[in-house]
Amino acid sequence: MSMSCTSNSFARIWDIQDKDGWAEVRMSTSRKDKKSGEYVNSYFSFVRFTYHAYDKIKKMSVGDKITNIQLSLSMEPYVKNGEKIYPKSVKITVFDFDEVFDETGRKPKGPAPVDEYDPGDGELPF
């Protein structure tokens, strides 16, 4: 099963590996926890950028920021040596995104804005 979604969060690019037709990217996101006031970071490796995202990521540098990320998440099994194997982690494939610029049209210096997340009473439905 796979799921397509769009994230308006901000992500920072840490590494770009061109694989001739697609790119493997390491990136991170962060948010400020309202209760503790501390930043919570999430790191993603082996993120595949294809189609429009591949064309755009080739022009970017480490440290650049992106948003409005159109992606799919999947955990589909595959066959290896005749055996069905389930992946250990979610596969993330990015199809398109917007590069982050400041109000003057330049790439901003410093940290990207963070998402504010309020888990309510700390009760999540899963």
N, C-alpha and C positions, 0 to 999 in steps of 0.2 A: 504494500500500500504506500502511496505517496500523497503528500498534501502540498498544495501550492498556496503561497501567501505573500503579502507585501508587508515589510517592516519599515516604519518611518523613524526607527531608531538611528543613531549615528554609530558608525563603526570606523575604526582606525586600521589602516593596512600596515602589516608588519613584515610581510615577505610575499614576493610574487615570483612564481616559477612558470615560465612560458613552456607549455607542452606541445607547441605547434598545432594550433586549432582550438586549444582551451588553456586555461591557466589554473594552477593550484596556488591558493592564497591562504596565508595565515592572517587573521584579523581579530580584533577585540571590540567589545562593547562595554559600557559601564553605566551604572545608574546610582543615584544617591538614595540610600535607605533613609526613609523619613524618621524612623525610630532612633537609629543610632547616629545618623548624620554622616556616616562613613560611606565611601564609594565602594560598590561591589562590582568587580570586574569579571567578565566572561571571555574566555579565549577559545577561538575556533581554528583548528588546523585542517588541512586537506579539503578546503572549501573549493569546489570546482566552479570556475567562471566560464560560461559559454555564450554563444550568440552575441548579442549587443554588449553584454557585460565583458566578454573577452576583448572586443574591439576597444572598449573604454579603458580597461585595466592595463592594457599594454602601454598607454600614454601616461600612466600614473606612477608615483614614486612611493617608497616606503615613508610612512608618516602621514600620507594624505588621508582625508576623511570622506566617507560616502554616506548616503541616506536614501530613503525611498527604494529599498532593496526588494526586488521581485525575485522570489526564490521558491524552491521546492525542497521538502524534507521527505526522505524515504528511508525505510528499513527493510527493503525487499531481500529475500533470501536468494542465494546464488548456488550453482552446482560446481563443486570442485572434486575432481577424482570420483565422479559418480555419486557424491554425497551432498545432500542439501545442507547448506551452511547458512546460519543467520548472522548478520553483521553485529559487531559489538557496540557500534555507535551509529548515530543517525548520519546519513549522507546528505550534505547540503550542496545544492546546485543553484547558483545565482545566474539569472537570465538578463537582468538589467538593473541599473541603479543610477542615482544622480550624484555627481561630485559636489562636495560642500564648498561654497564660496561665501565670503563675507559681503557686507552691503556695498563695498566698492567694486565687487566683481573679482577680487583676488582671493587666493586660498588663505584662510585665516591662520594666524599664528596662535599657538597655545591649544588648550584642550577643547574638544568638541562639547557642545551642550549635552547634558545627560538627561536620561529619562527619569522622571519621578515615579516611583512605584510605591503604592500603598497597599500592602496585603490585607488591610482591614484588621480583623481580630486575629490575624495570623492563621486563619482557617482557609485553606485552599481546597477546592473540590476534588483534588486528586492526590 
